[in-house]
Amino acid sequence: MEILVAEEPGKDQLTIKIKDNGKGMDAETQSKVLDPFFTTRTTRRVGLGLSLFRQAARETGGDMTIVSEPGKGTLLEAVFQFSHIDRKPLGNLAETLMTLVTGNPDITFVFEYRGPEGDFRLDTSEIKE
């Protein structure tokens, strides 16, 4: 799974991209995936994550796109207006990464941050070696 967080205050833009190499989605699933009451999980009956993520982007004048193809995975891209008063803070990225990595030991994560504080890249396959 690849995650990119790019803070570009000069362009007044924050971009978050999440790409996986999972099973992907067909057109029918893609048409439903932003419905908060749709999920493919069997453990619950709602799927709020993507609809709330898109709402957060739209509240700042941005938007979210999903590109997916069966057998090839999914790419999610959300763009936010960086300076917008309603943009949610990123929070503690290091703690979030640690939770993702330790909670999903079978998944290889490639995390990339680009921003005014510099660039950072973490590839968990390097850690596992």
Residue pairs with C-beta under 8 A, 6 or more apart in sequence:
1 18
1 19
1 20
1 21
1 107
1 108
1 109
1 110
2 17
2 18
2 19
2 20
2 109
2 110
2 111
2 112
3 16
3 17
3 18
3 19
3 109
3 110
3 111
3 112
4 15
4 16
4 17
4 18
4 111
4 112
4 113
4 114
5 14
5 15
5 16
5 90
5 93
5 111
5 112
5 113
5 114
5 115
6 13
6 14
6 15
6 16
6 17
6 113
6 114
6 115
7 14
7 82
7 90
7 113
7 114
7 115
7 116
8 14
8 15
8 82
8 114
8 115
9 82
9 83
9 116
11 82
12 81
12 82
12 83
13 62
13 79
13 80
13 81
13 82
14 62
14 79
14 80
14 81
14 82
14 87
14 90
15 77
15 78
15 79
15 80
16 77
16 78
16 80
17 75
17 76
17 77
17 78
18 75
18 76
18 77
19 73
19 74
19 75
19 76
20 73
20 74
21 72
21 73
22 73
22 74
23 70
23 71
23 73
24 68
24 69
24 70
24 71
24 72
24 73
24 74
25 33
25 66
25 68
25 69
25 70
25 74
26 70
29 40
29 68
30 66
30 68
32 38
33 47
33 50
33 66
34 50
34 51
34 54
34 66
35 47
35 51
36 46
36 47
36 48
36 51
36 52
37 45
37 46
37 47
38 47
39 45
39 46
39 47
40 47
41 47
50 64
50 66
50 76
53 64
53 76
53 78
54 63
54 64
54 78
56 78
56 80
56 87
56 88
57 63
57 64
57 78
57 79
57 80
58 64
59 84
59 86
59 87
60 80
60 81
60 84
60 86
60 87
61 80
61 81
61 84
62 78
62 79
62 80
62 81
63 78
63 79
64 76
64 77
64 78
64 79
65 76
65 77
66 74
66 75
66 76
67 74
67 75
67 77
68 74
68 75
80 87
81 87
93 113
97 109
97 111
97 122
100 109
101 109
101 124
101 127
107 124
108 123
108 124
108 125
108 128
109 122
109 123
109 124
110 121
110 122
110 123
110 124
110 125
111 120
111 121
111 122
111 123
112 119
112 120
112 121
112 122
113 119
113 120
113 121
